Amino acid sequence: MALTRQQEATDWLLDLIANEQRHAADAHEALCRTAPSAATLDRLKQLGRPCI
């Protein structure tokens, strides 16, 4: 993800996961591989999809 748009990209991926879109599993994997922030990790836990 480009650093200048990282938050927008993270929000978009979280939205895919939250709405159980077709690529939710790929979005989850992408987020978990990017050394996500504490806020992103918390949001993933809230969605029931924590990084393992």
HELIX and SHEET records of a PDB file:
HELIX    1   1 LEU A    3  ARG A    5  5                                   3    
HELIX    2   2 GLN A    6  ALA A   18  1                                  13    
HELIX    3   3 ALA A   24  CYS A   32  1                                   9    
HELIX    4   4 ALA A   38  GLN A   46  1                                   9    
END                                                                             
